[in-house]
Amino acid sequence: MKKVLGLALGILTAIGGFLDIGDLVTNAVVGSRFGLSLGWAVVVGVIGICIFAQMSGRVAAVSGRATFELIRERLGLRVGVLNLGASFMINLMTLTAEIGGVALALQLVSSVSYLLWVPFAAFALWLVIWRVKFSIMENVAGLVGLFLIGFAVGLFLLGPDWGELGRQAVHGVSTSNEKVSTYWFYAVALFGAAMTPYEVFFFSSGAVEEGWSVKDVARSRANVLVGFPLGGLLSLAIAGCAAVVLLPQLISVTALSQVMLPVAVAGGKVLLAFIILGIVAATAGAALETTLSAGYTIAQFLGWSWGKFRPPAQAARFHLLMIICLIVGVGTLMTGVDPIQVTEMSVVFSALALPLTYLPILIVANDPEYMGEHVNGQALNGIALIYLVIILAAAIAAIPLLIITGAGQ
Amino acid sequence: MTSNTGSEASRWLDAQLHLLDRQVLDVDGVPVAVVDDLELSEVLVGQEIPIDTPPPVITALLSGPALATRIFGGRPPESRMQRTLWVDIVEIDVVIRLGVGRDILDLAWTEGWVRDRIIGRIPGGRHTPQGEPNDERGRS
C-alpha cells in the first residue's frame, strides 16, 4: 500500500492533466466525431509528457529546484516573463473551468444549478489548500480520481467490436465527413491536453513539497511511468466509449452528461455513481493542481517563499495569490461563461506556451552543475530533441488551426 | 570576476550565468529574493584607470522592483532596491545561500506585510497544514 501511495503524486498530476473537465469533454467529443482515429495523438502526448515530467522530476529531486525557478534562470528575465504570463493565464483559465467542473459534477448529483455550487466548491478547494497536508491531498484526490477507471470498465461491458475500433485507430473513420483542419485541430488539442505545462509545474513543485532527494530519482520515474500512461489510457477509454455508443447514433457531445451516457448504457446506475464520484475527484484534483501551480509559478519566478509544507504565514504572498486566483475564478464563472469552452481554449494555449517551458528543463537536465552524474543519457536526449520539434510544430500550428476551424466547430 | 571574501578566489563566476536571476535562500533555507542586479565597488567612469588599480569587487546583490526596468530599460531609484551584502553569502551553488535570517535582512518586506495584515489573521494561518510536524526543512 505504501508503494501505491508513493505513486500518488504522479497519478494526481496525470488525472488532473488528462481528465480535467475540458479533457473529459474533449475526449468524448473526439470519440463521437472521429472514433479512435485520433488515438495516436494521445499516445504521442503521453510519451511526450513522460519524457518532460521525468526530466523535471529528476531535476527537482537532484537539485531541489522546481521548474519555474529554472525557467527564469535559463531563459532570462524577458523571455521568462513571457512564459510566466502565458503559463499563468493557462493556469487561471483552467482553474476557473475546474471550479465550474466540480460544480457541474455536483449539479449532476444534486439537480441544484451549478452556479450555486461554484462558491461552495471554491471555498472547499481553498480549505484544502489552506489546511490539508500535501500528501493527504494527493492521496485522496488521486485515488478517488481512479474511479474514472469506470470508463474502461464501461467500454468492456459495452462489448464493442474491437477489430473495428482498431481499424478506426489505424485507418480513421471512413464515414466521417469532418474537415482535415478540424481533425488536426483536435490532434493539437489532445496533444496539448496531454502535455499541459501545469502538470510539470505541479509535479516538480510537488517533488520539492515532498522533499525528494537524489535517492528519489527512481521514485520519480515510477510516478511518471505509472501515472501518465494510466491517464492516457483513461482518455482513450472515454473516447472509445463515445466511439461505440455516440458515433453510430451521430450524437454530438456538448455537455458533461453526454460524456457519461455510454457508461450509463453499459453499467447502469452503480457504474454511473462511481464515474460521477471520479469526476468530482478528478476535477477537484485538477482545480487544486492549477491553483497551486498558479502560486508556484509566480512565487518561484519572483523568489517568494512558497509551499504547502510551510505554515501559510511563512508563505504569505503565495497563499494570498492563490486566494485571489480562486476569487477571480469564481467571479468569472458567475458571469455565466461555459466552463468547458474555457478549458478547450486553454488547452490550445498550452500548446503555444509549451516550448518555452520544455526547453529550459531540457537544458538544465543536461547541466552537470545542477545534475552531477544524473544528466540526461544520449538516448533520452535523442527522443527529447525529437519531441522539441513536435512541440514547436504544435505550437506554431495551434493558433492558425484555432482560427481556421473556429475552435473545432 | 572575483569575490572579496577570498574563500572562493579560485572559482570563476559568470555574473550572467551564476548570479543574475538566481534564487537567494536565507539561513533557514527559505527563499527571500531573486538577484536582479549587482552592486560593484567604486568604478571610475569616463576616466583613465591607473594601471595598479585593484579590480572592482561585488559588494552586494540587489533585488527589488526591477522587473519593468530590466525589460524596458532604465533603473529604479537606488532606495527601492534591497541590498544583500556580499559578506552575508555563505555559498554560491545552484542557489545562493545566506548566513543570516530573512528578518534581519529587510528583504521582502511585502512578505511580512501580507503575513501580518492578511494571512496571519485568517484562522489557521500560522499553523503547519494538519498532521505535519512543524518542519522548516528548507531543501538542501
HADDOCK unambig.tbl for C-alpha pairs under 7 A between the chains (distance, minus, plus):
assign (segid A and resid 64 and name CA) (segid B and resid 139 and name CA) 6.34 0.50 0.50
assign (segid A and resid 64 and name CA) (segid B and resid 140 and name CA) 6.90 0.50 0.50
assign (segid A and resid 72 and name CA) (segid B and resid 21 and name CA) 6.42 0.50 0.50
assign (segid A and resid 73 and name CA) (segid B and resid 21 and name CA) 5.22 0.50 0.50
assign (segid A and resid 73 and name CA) (segid B and resid 22 and name CA) 6.16 0.50 0.50
assign (segid A and resid 78 and name CA) (segid B and resid 71 and name CA) 5.86 0.50 0.50
assign (segid A and resid 130 and name CA) (segid B and resid 129 and name CA) 6.96 0.50 0.50
assign (segid A and resid 131 and name CA) (segid B and resid 129 and name CA) 4.58 0.50 0.50
assign (segid A and resid 131 and name CA) (segid B and resid 130 and name CA) 5.85 0.50 0.50
assign (segid A and resid 132 and name CA) (segid B and resid 129 and name CA) 5.32 0.50 0.50
assign (segid A and resid 132 and name CA) (segid B and resid 130 and name CA) 5.60 0.50 0.50
assign (segid A and resid 133 and name CA) (segid B and resid 129 and name CA) 5.04 0.50 0.50
assign (segid A and resid 133 and name CA) (segid B and resid 130 and name CA) 5.61 0.50 0.50
assign (segid A and resid 133 and name CA) (segid B and resid 131 and name CA) 6.71 0.50 0.50
assign (segid A and resid 133 and name CA) (segid B and resid 132 and name CA) 6.67 0.50 0.50
assign (segid A and resid 211 and name CA) (segid B and resid 139 and name CA) 6.91 0.50 0.50
assign (segid A and resid 302 and name CA) (segid B and resid 33 and name CA) 6.89 0.50 0.50
assign (segid A and resid 302 and name CA) (segid B and resid 34 and name CA) 6.38 0.50 0.50
assign (segid A and resid 303 and name CA) (segid B and resid 23 and name CA) 5.98 0.50 0.50
assign (segid A and resid 303 and name CA) (segid B and resid 31 and name CA) 5.93 0.50 0.50
assign (segid A and resid 303 and name CA) (segid B and resid 32 and name CA) 6.07 0.50 0.50
assign (segid A and resid 303 and name CA) (segid B and resid 33 and name CA) 4.47 0.50 0.50
assign (segid A and resid 303 and name CA) (segid B and resid 34 and name CA) 5.04 0.50 0.50
assign (segid A and resid 304 and name CA) (segid B and resid 31 and name CA) 5.83 0.50 0.50
assign (segid A and resid 304 and name CA) (segid B and resid 32 and name CA) 5.97 0.50 0.50
assign (segid A and resid 304 and name CA) (segid B and resid 33 and name CA) 6.36 0.50 0.50
assign (segid A and resid 305 and name CA) (segid B and resid 30 and name CA) 6.04 0.50 0.50
assign (segid A and resid 305 and name CA) (segid B and resid 31 and name CA) 4.85 0.50 0.50
assign (segid A and resid 305 and name CA) (segid B and resid 32 and name CA) 6.45 0.50 0.50
assign (segid A and resid 309 and name CA) (segid B and resid 128 and name CA) 6.85 0.50 0.50
assign (segid A and resid 309 and name CA) (segid B and resid 129 and name CA) 6.92 0.50 0.50
assign (segid A and resid 310 and name CA) (segid B and resid 128 and name CA) 5.79 0.50 0.50
assign (segid A and resid 310 and name CA) (segid B and resid 136 and name CA) 6.70 0.50 0.50
assign (segid A and resid 311 and name CA) (segid B and resid 125 and name CA) 6.56 0.50 0.50
assign (segid A and resid 311 and name CA) (segid B and resid 126 and name CA) 5.51 0.50 0.50
assign (segid A and resid 311 and name CA) (segid B and resid 127 and name CA) 5.04 0.50 0.50
assign (segid A and resid 311 and name CA) (segid B and resid 128 and name CA) 4.01 0.50 0.50
assign (segid A and resid 311 and name CA) (segid B and resid 129 and name CA) 6.37 0.50 0.50
assign (segid A and resid 312 and name CA) (segid B and resid 119 and name CA) 6.81 0.50 0.50
assign (segid A and resid 312 and name CA) (segid B and resid 125 and name CA) 5.14 0.50 0.50
assign (segid A and resid 312 and name CA) (segid B and resid 126 and name CA) 6.14 0.50 0.50
assign (segid A and resid 313 and name CA) (segid B and resid 115 and name CA) 5.33 0.50 0.50
assign (segid A and resid 313 and name CA) (segid B and resid 119 and name CA) 5.81 0.50 0.50
assign (segid A and resid 313 and name CA) (segid B and resid 120 and name CA) 5.29 0.50 0.50
assign (segid A and resid 313 and name CA) (segid B and resid 125 and name CA) 5.50 0.50 0.50
assign (segid A and resid 313 and name CA) (segid B and resid 126 and name CA) 5.15 0.50 0.50
assign (segid A and resid 316 and name CA) (segid B and resid 111 and name CA) 6.06 0.50 0.50
assign (segid A and resid 316 and name CA) (segid B and resid 114 and name CA) 5.92 0.50 0.50
assign (segid A and resid 316 and name CA) (segid B and resid 115 and name CA) 5.03 0.50 0.50
assign (segid A and resid 316 and name CA) (segid B and resid 119 and name CA) 5.78 0.50 0.50
assign (segid A and resid 317 and name CA) (segid B and resid 111 and name CA) 5.87 0.50 0.50
assign (segid A and resid 317 and name CA) (segid B and resid 114 and name CA) 6.27 0.50 0.50
assign (segid A and resid 320 and name CA) (segid B and resid 119 and name CA) 6.89 0.50 0.50
assign (segid A and resid 370 and name CA) (segid B and resid 94 and name CA) 6.40 0.50 0.50
